[in-house]
Amino acid sequence: MRARSRMKRLDDLVNEFSRKFELGKGLRRERALKHWAVAAGEKLARYTRPAGFDRGLLKVIVLHPAASMELGLRKADILKRLNDLAGEILFHEIRSVTPGKRKGVYFDRP
């Protein structure tokens, strides 16, 4: 009987593990990025893709110079929407990058 009292429920273990390794932030970030078209808008999303994230900086692959300009103009609104989708402030900056084969970055044209 004593062994049973030490056993933890699986969901308690998962939650403890998640808190310890801050997995929740990564999951919330990925959930927000999954809805990129909602945050950026359907038209802009056709010419852009999230490519990387590091300490609040979101790198976005941009296919066309006009899309890069629009991304820059709408940056504050997109950041707000992404953070709203994540449920906390995770995204602080957006930087546009060009597509290419370096570092395994590819982009499917619309």
PADREN-232076 format. One record per residue (C-alpha): residue number from 1; residue in three letters; x, y, z. Coordinates in Angstrom, 2 decimals, padded with zeros to 5 digits, m for minus. Last residue first. Example, Ala and Ser with C-alpha at 12.3 -4.5 7.8 and 13.67 -1.06 7.14 Angstrom:
2
<pt nr="2" rest="ser" c1="013.67" c2="m001.06" c3="007.14"/>
<pt nr="1" rest="ala" c1="012.30" c2="m004.50" c3="007.80"/>
end
This chain:
110
<pt nr="110" rest="pro" c1="002.33" c2="030.38" c3="m054.38"/>
<pt nr="109" rest="arg" c1="006.07" c2="029.62" c3="m054.41"/>
<pt nr="108" rest="asp" c1="007.28" c2="026.94" c3="m052.06"/>
<pt nr="107" rest="phe" c1="010.11" c2="028.29" c3="m049.94"/>
<pt nr="106" rest="tyr" c1="013.30" c2="026.58" c3="m048.87"/>
<pt nr="105" rest="val" c1="015.72" c2="027.23" c3="m046.01"/>
<pt nr="104" rest="gly" c1="018.16" c2="024.36" c3="m045.44"/>
<pt nr="103" rest="lys" c1="020.94" c2="026.55" c3="m044.06"/>
<pt nr="102" rest="arg" c1="021.54" c2="028.09" c3="m047.46"/>
<pt nr="101" rest="lys" c1="019.10" c2="026.99" c3="m050.15"/>
<pt nr="100" rest="gly" c1="017.40" c2="030.30" c3="m050.49"/>
<pt nr="99" rest="pro" c1="014.50" c2="032.45" c3="m049.43"/>
<pt nr="98" rest="thr" c1="015.11" c2="036.02" c3="m048.29"/>
<pt nr="97" rest="val" c1="014.86" c2="037.00" c3="m044.66"/>
<pt nr="96" rest="ser" c1="012.39" c2="039.31" c3="m042.89"/>
<pt nr="95" rest="arg" c1="012.92" c2="040.15" c3="m039.23"/>
<pt nr="94" rest="ile" c1="010.11" c2="040.28" c3="m036.69"/>
<pt nr="93" rest="glu" c1="010.60" c2="041.43" c3="m033.09"/>
<pt nr="92" rest="his" c1="009.20" c2="040.86" c3="m029.62"/>
<pt nr="91" rest="phe" c1="007.29" c2="037.57" c3="m029.83"/>
<pt nr="90" rest="leu" c1="006.69" c2="035.65" c3="m026.60"/>
<pt nr="89" rest="ile" c1="004.24" c2="037.94" c3="m024.82"/>
<pt nr="88" rest="glu" c1="001.53" c2="035.66" c3="m023.47"/>
<pt nr="87" rest="gly" c1="m001.60" c2="033.83" c3="m024.65"/>
<pt nr="86" rest="ala" c1="000.15" c2="032.49" c3="m027.75"/>
<pt nr="85" rest="leu" c1="m002.66" c2="033.69" c3="m030.04"/>
<pt nr="84" rest="asp" c1="m002.60" c2="037.12" c3="m028.37"/>
<pt nr="83" rest="asn" c1="001.19" c2="037.19" c3="m028.76"/>
<pt nr="82" rest="leu" c1="000.84" c2="036.39" c3="m032.46"/>
<pt nr="81" rest="arg" c1="m001.85" c2="039.05" c3="m032.90"/>
<pt nr="80" rest="lys" c1="000.22" c2="041.70" c3="m031.15"/>
<pt nr="79" rest="leu" c1="003.30" c2="040.83" c3="m033.19"/>
<pt nr="78" rest="ile" c1="001.26" c2="041.04" c3="m036.40"/>
<pt nr="77" rest="asp" c1="m000.11" c2="044.48" c3="m035.46"/>
<pt nr="76" rest="ala" c1="003.34" c2="045.84" c3="m034.59"/>
<pt nr="75" rest="lys" c1="004.90" c2="044.42" c3="m037.78"/>
<pt nr="74" rest="arg" c1="002.30" c2="045.77" c3="m040.20"/>
<pt nr="73" rest="leu" c1="004.61" c2="048.23" c3="m041.98"/>
<pt nr="72" rest="gly" c1="007.59" c2="045.88" c3="m041.92"/>
<pt nr="71" rest="leu" c1="005.54" c2="042.95" c3="m043.20"/>
<pt nr="70" rest="glu" c1="004.14" c2="045.20" c3="m045.93"/>
<pt nr="69" rest="met" c1="007.65" c2="046.12" c3="m047.06"/>
<pt nr="68" rest="ser" c1="008.75" c2="042.48" c3="m047.07"/>
<pt nr="67" rest="ala" c1="005.63" c2="041.55" c3="m049.03"/>
<pt nr="66" rest="ala" c1="006.51" c2="044.21" c3="m051.60"/>
<pt nr="65" rest="pro" c1="010.04" c2="042.78" c3="m051.85"/>
<pt nr="64" rest="his" c1="008.63" c2="039.33" c3="m052.74"/>
<pt nr="63" rest="leu" c1="009.20" c2="035.83" c3="m051.32"/>
<pt nr="62" rest="val" c1="009.65" c2="036.67" c3="m047.65"/>
<pt nr="61" rest="ile" c1="010.98" c2="034.12" c3="m045.16"/>
<pt nr="60" rest="val" c1="010.11" c2="035.25" c3="m041.63"/>
<pt nr="59" rest="lys" c1="012.53" c2="035.27" c3="m038.72"/>
<pt nr="58" rest="leu" c1="010.82" c2="035.72" c3="m035.35"/>
<pt nr="57" rest="leu" c1="012.98" c2="037.29" c3="m032.65"/>
<pt nr="56" rest="gly" c1="011.74" c2="036.73" c3="m029.08"/>
<pt nr="55" rest="arg" c1="014.72" c2="034.72" c3="m027.88"/>
<pt nr="54" rest="asp" c1="015.24" c2="032.81" c3="m031.14"/>
<pt nr="53" rest="phe" c1="012.56" c2="031.84" c3="m033.64"/>
<pt nr="52" rest="gly" c1="012.88" c2="030.52" c3="m037.16"/>
<pt nr="51" rest="ala" c1="011.36" c2="030.35" c3="m040.60"/>
<pt nr="50" rest="pro" c1="007.84" c2="031.76" c3="m040.33"/>
<pt nr="49" rest="arg" c1="006.50" c2="031.83" c3="m043.89"/>
<pt nr="48" rest="thr" c1="005.72" c2="034.73" c3="m046.23"/>
<pt nr="47" rest="tyr" c1="004.22" c2="035.34" c3="m049.69"/>
<pt nr="46" rest="arg" c1="000.84" c2="033.62" c3="m049.27"/>
<pt nr="45" rest="ala" c1="000.76" c2="034.77" c3="m045.63"/>
<pt nr="44" rest="leu" c1="000.56" c2="038.39" c3="m046.82"/>
<pt nr="43" rest="lys" c1="m002.75" c2="037.72" c3="m048.60"/>
<pt nr="42" rest="glu" c1="m004.24" c2="035.54" c3="m045.85"/>
<pt nr="41" rest="gly" c1="m003.55" c2="037.96" c3="m043.02"/>
<pt nr="40" rest="ala" c1="m000.42" c2="038.09" c3="m040.90"/>
<pt nr="39" rest="ala" c1="m001.85" c2="036.80" c3="m037.61"/>
<pt nr="38" rest="val" c1="m004.57" c2="034.58" c3="m039.10"/>
<pt nr="37" rest="ala" c1="m002.28" c2="033.26" c3="m041.83"/>
<pt nr="36" rest="trp" c1="000.40" c2="032.52" c3="m039.21"/>
<pt nr="35" rest="his" c1="m001.99" c2="030.26" c3="m037.28"/>
<pt nr="34" rest="lys" c1="000.54" c2="027.44" c3="m036.82"/>
<pt nr="33" rest="leu" c1="002.87" c2="030.16" c3="m035.54"/>
<pt nr="32" rest="ala" c1="000.58" c2="030.73" c3="m032.54"/>
<pt nr="31" rest="arg" c1="000.42" c2="027.01" c3="m031.71"/>
<pt nr="30" rest="glu" c1="004.19" c2="026.75" c3="m032.09"/>
<pt nr="29" rest="arg" c1="004.74" c2="029.59" c3="m029.64"/>
<pt nr="28" rest="arg" c1="002.24" c2="028.12" c3="m027.15"/>
<pt nr="27" rest="leu" c1="003.99" c2="024.75" c3="m027.35"/>
<pt nr="26" rest="gly" c1="007.39" c2="026.33" c3="m026.89"/>
<pt nr="25" rest="lys" c1="006.19" c2="028.35" c3="m023.94"/>
<pt nr="24" rest="gly" c1="004.61" c2="025.31" c3="m022.32"/>
<pt nr="23" rest="leu" c1="007.79" c2="023.29" c3="m022.62"/>
<pt nr="22" rest="glu" c1="009.41" c2="025.35" c3="m019.89"/>
<pt nr="21" rest="phe" c1="011.69" c2="022.46" c3="m018.84"/>
<pt nr="20" rest="lys" c1="010.52" c2="022.25" c3="m015.24"/>
<pt nr="19" rest="arg" c1="007.01" c2="023.42" c3="m016.02"/>
<pt nr="18" rest="ser" c1="006.49" c2="020.77" c3="m018.72"/>
<pt nr="17" rest="phe" c1="007.99" c2="018.03" c3="m016.56"/>
<pt nr="16" rest="glu" c1="005.65" c2="018.94" c3="m013.68"/>
<pt nr="15" rest="asn" c1="002.66" c2="019.06" c3="m016.03"/>
<pt nr="14" rest="val" c1="003.56" c2="015.69" c3="m017.55"/>
<pt nr="13" rest="leu" c1="004.05" c2="014.14" c3="m014.10"/>
<pt nr="12" rest="asp" c1="000.72" c2="015.51" c3="m012.86"/>
<pt nr="11" rest="asp" c1="m001.00" c2="014.22" c3="m016.03"/>
<pt nr="10" rest="leu" c1="000.46" c2="010.76" c3="m015.37"/>
<pt nr="9" rest="arg" c1="m000.84" c2="010.58" c3="m011.82"/>
<pt nr="8" rest="lys" c1="001.79" c2="010.18" c3="m009.21"/>
<pt nr="7" rest="met" c1="002.70" c2="007.04" c3="m007.33"/>
<pt nr="6" rest="arg" c1="004.13" c2="007.51" c3="m003.88"/>
<pt nr="5" rest="ser" c1="000.90" c2="006.57" c3="m002.09"/>
<pt nr="4" rest="arg" c1="000.66" c2="003.39" c3="m004.13"/>
<pt nr="3" rest="ala" c1="004.01" c2="002.12" c3="m002.93"/>
<pt nr="2" rest="arg" c1="002.83" c2="002.32" c3="000.69"/>
<pt nr="1" rest="met" c1="000.00" c2="000.00" c3="000.00"/>
end
